[in-house]
Each structure stands twice: as C-alpha cells, then as structure tokens.
C-alpha cells in the first residue's frame, strides 16, 4: 500500500472517529438538557408539594412524595430533595441539574422561586366558623347505609383521603383516611379555577368588574391587536380564542408545566399566546385563562387602590370563616388561579354551600344573587359540559353521556385532577366533598354509593 493510500485511510478513520465523538458530545448535551428540563419541572412540583405538606400539615417529605408522586411518573424518582427547617424551604433537583426551591409564606403556601420572590403582605388570621351538624335520618338518609358507604370508600385505600357530605347546610357525615383529619389542608388542583371564578364574582358584586368588558391586560391594548376584544366573560367561559390548550400534564415541555412551574409569571406566559380564533367562538379547556383572570383581577383591584392579595380573604374567606384557605402565588405575586390553592374539607364545603345558597352567607350577599343561575348555564361551545370555570353534569347535544350518570343532571362541580371534587346538587340541597389522589379513581361509583343512601322518598 502506498504512503498516499495509508494517509488517506488514516484520515478516513480519523474523520469517522471525530464524527462519532461529535455525535457523542451532541447526545451528551441533549441528554443533559433533557434531564435539566425534567429536573426543573419535577423538582418544582415536588419542592412545592413537600413544602406545603411538611410546613402546614406536618407530613414527612417521603410520605408526601409517595402519596402524590409514587407511581405517577418514573422520571420523578431521579429527583432528590432537601428540607431546610430553619429557612422553611424545600429544594430539589437531579444533582446539580434542574434545581428548584419552594419558599414557605405564612397564609399563602409555598412559592416556587423563579427569579425575585413577591413582596407579600402579612395576612390577618381568620376566625374559623364551624359548620352545623345535622341528623342524617332527619335529612333523608339511611344513616347505617350512609356510614357503611363512607367506611367502604375510605377503607378501600384507593387514594380516597377525605369525604364530607352536607344537606340543607348541615354536615351529615365525614370520613378521613389514616394520616388525615378535619384540620388537614388539601390541594385543589383545578378546583382553584372555580375559586378564581368566585373571586371574580365577588368583584362583580362590589361593582369592580363588568364581565362584558374587555379584560384589563395592557399587553393586548395595541391598536391592531384583536386580543383586545377578549372580555372577562370569554376568559371565564374558556372561550378566549387564545392558542392555549392544557395538553399532557406530564410533558415537561407542555403548556401547563412550563407556565406554572418554570415561569416567573404564569399569567404572562398565557397572555403572550397568539389568538387562533375569534373570541367567543371556540371552547378550549385552559388553565392559562384562569391564570390570566387572576392577573386581570389584580390589575382591576390595584387600579382602584385595593389590595389584591387580601381581596379574597376580605370578601369571601373571612365572611365564611374559611380559616384554612390558602391561594398560592407565583414569583410575580399573581395567584396561580388555575391549579394551586389549599383548604380543609370543611372549608371546601363552605365554598360549595355558598353556591347552593345563591351567593348569600349569614344574610350577606357575597356573590351576585344570579351567580348560581349563570354558572349553571353551559357556555355556548362546550357541549353543555362547562360554564364559567365550573363543570356541569349535563349530557351532551349529540348523545354524550353526563360525566357522572349516578349524579343528578343539575349538579355543578369544582373538579380537580386526581380526585378533588366539590359536587353541588341544587335539586337535593346537597353537596359532596371528595379529596384524594388517584387520576384513575372511579368517581361515579363513589358518588352513586353516597347518593344511594338517600331514602327513596327524598
């Protein structure tokens, strides 16, 4: 073989070695970037949940992780955590990758630190008001059958943490799984959307918001920006037309994880989405619109010189004696209106009872007196499944079955991922609170079993 051929062969092998080396480095960089993204999202969720459960409920970090994340996504097992008792923070990550830290704020929950933390006021404590206890038999239940139903549901250990049943404004039964009690604060998941709607309703009652007016979002105020046509009502009914669908919550590149966990301002992420449809013409279930609503409410209140962070407390939670309620803000200070609130089972029940009483509490009209009628009316494009940040139980136009066939069709629901429910049934003057954590939970059987304990002549 000539020298020239040997040289060519040498450089040929060298070239392939360099190509392989470059490919290896590219894969290493891509893999590291992917792990970093998984770490950021997963550690954000883990640090926040562990922080709340540990510093508010006194649960261990390992117990919390097993309850909320065990078996949910194997990638979360890569993430380690650290609880700082002195600083009241929880940090987590995959070694040096994807680090997140959640910081405890009394009365607000735990804020994921993404940039500068918000300047939050010191909230006054709320005096709790007990819910009255009723006699199940006098309120139309077969007491033995009701108690057996709740015992069986909680005893199944299928992710059911708390169940509370009320009728005519009185508690008729409640049960808690081991490790939980009436003082425990439970995460809302998407029930927070209904709390956001309730805050908007209180602002309407006070003359601070007209839902037919454009939402006060400065980023949409450009002369040729069609988003300026988006009203409060469009956002409440999830018919804004914005390019925002929730997608897969486990996708670290999906809208909801990016918005709620990675961004300094969750609302800003959704606000900056382009318009795909004319406002009011398409329904799209959207956590982003709930976060935008909180930002719009903040703008409206602060323009009037009012405290955004104390508005819900002053107008809703304090009048109802909801002493456990916490709405968690993002690093920009906006409440994460689509997913992140906490309350005890009793306080979730109070909010539901406020709806059954058409917005009136102790003789005071907290919400507009027609609010129950409004939220019981399906919006135009959701196939009768949704109203204003609240789910309905109506069958669809084209033979779609009601979400829960065992429940009367007039029911309306606060509904959160994993089994968080406040089911209000006006025709029975009754509500059911269910709190737990299992995305596959057969809730129709749960509700049907409870409703089956009503006497036939009810």
Buried (B, 14 or more C-beta within 10 A) or exposed (E): EEEEEEEEEEEEEEEEEEEEEEEEEEEEEEEEEBBBBBBBBBBBBBBBBBBBBBBBBEBEBEBBBEBBBEEBBEBBEBBEBEBEEEEBBBBBBBEEBBBBBBBBBEBBBBBBBBEEBBEBEEBEEBEBBEBEEBEBEEBBBBBEBBBEBBEEBBEEEBBBBBBBBBBBBBBBBBBBBEEBEEBBBBBBBBBBBBBBBBBBBBBBBBEBBEBEEBBBBEEBEEEEBEBBBBBBBBBBBBBBBBBBBBEEBBEBEBBBBBBBBBBBBBBBBBBEBEBEBEBBEBBBBBBBBBBBBBBBBBBBBEEEEBEBBBBBBEBBBBBBBBBBBBBBBBBBBBBBBBBBBBBBBBBBBBBBBBBBBBBBBEEEEBBBEEBBEBBBBBBEBBBBBBBBBBBBBBBBEEEEEBBBEBBBBBBBBBBBBBBBBBBBBBEBBBBBBBBBBBEEBEBBEBBBBBBEBBEEEE
